[in-house]
Amino acid sequence: QVQLVESGGGLVQTGGSLRLSCAASRSILSFSAVAWYRQAPGIQRELVASIARSGNSYYKDFVQGRFTISRDNAKDTVYLQMNSLKFEDTAVYYCNAKDWGPNDHWGQGTQVTVSS
């Protein structure tokens, strides 16, 4: 069973920064992609950013230019650097790792709260 452990969430003021970490229990290069999703109260979980095994990254428009996804292969960890945080970025952030088949794996989530 794959385990994904997120950390780095917390309370920050508008305009501040946080870095989220997602540590995997197996090599992150064994996944086809690792992604960050978020879910705010009453809103469907949504994709934030992803990084493919190739290293190609993808961002949703609402974080483009503010968030950066990266990875440390040696540590089997994927990061989400979040800058210029806005109130509307408040959500629980989840790490997702996709196998090459139909399966994917989720972490337990980490709360990010941006105060206005």
N, C-alpha and C positions, 0 to 999 in steps of 0.2 A: 504494500500500500504506500503510495507516494504521499509524503507530507510536505506541505508548504506552510512556512511560518512567516507571517508578516510582522513587521515592527516599524516604529518610527512615527506613528501617528501622534496626535496631540492637539493642543489648543494654541492657536497662533492668531495674531492680529492681521487684519487686511493689509496686503502688501508684503507680508512675511513669507518665509520659506520653510519647507520641511523636506526631509528625504526619507522616503519609505524604502524598506528592504523586504525582500521575499527570499528566504532561504529554503532551498529544496533538499529533499532527502536523497536525491540521486542527481547525477550530472544534468545540468540544465541543457547541455547539448544533446541530450537524449530526447528532448521534446522538439516538436516541430516549431513551436512558438511559445512564448510566455507573455502574458498580457496583464495589465491592470484594468480592473473594472471598478465602478463605484455605484453605490446605491444610497440615495437620500430618502428620507421618510416619505412614503406615499408615491415614490417614483420608481419606475422599473430600473433594474440594474443596467448600467450602460458601459460600453467600452470606453476606456480613456486612452490607452496607448498599448502598443504591442511591439515585441522584438522577435523576429524570426531567427531560426537557427543560423541562417546566412548572415545575420547581423542587421538586416534591413529593419528599419523601424517605421511605425505608423502612428499617427496621432489624430485624434478627433479634432475638429476645427476649434472647439471651445478651449482646448489647452495648447494649441499650436503656438509655439514661441515662448510659452511659459513653463511647460513641463518637458523633462528629458528622461527618456528611458535608457537604461544602460545595464550592463551585466559584468560580473567578474566570474569568468569561467572557473578559475581556481577555487573560488569560494562557493560555487554553485548558487550564486545569489544574483538576483535582478533588482535593480533600484529604480525608483521613480523620484527624480529631483523635481520638486514643485516650487516654483518661484512666483512672485507677484500674485499671491493667493487672494482669491475673492471670496466673499461671503457665500456665493453660490457653489463654491467648491466643497462646502461642508457635506460630508457623506462618510459612509463606511467604505473603505477601499479594500478591494479583494484582489489577491493574486490568482491567476489562472494559468495552468500549464496544459498544453494540448499534446497528446500523444500523436503519433503518425497515423494511428487508426482512429476510430470514432470516440475514444475516451478522452476525457479531460479531468483535471483535478483542481480543487479549490482550496484556498487557505481559509482561515477562520475570520479574517477581516481585521482591519485596524481603523479606529475612528479618527477622522480629521475634522476639527471644528475651527472655522475661521470666524473670528468675532469682527463685527462691523464697527 
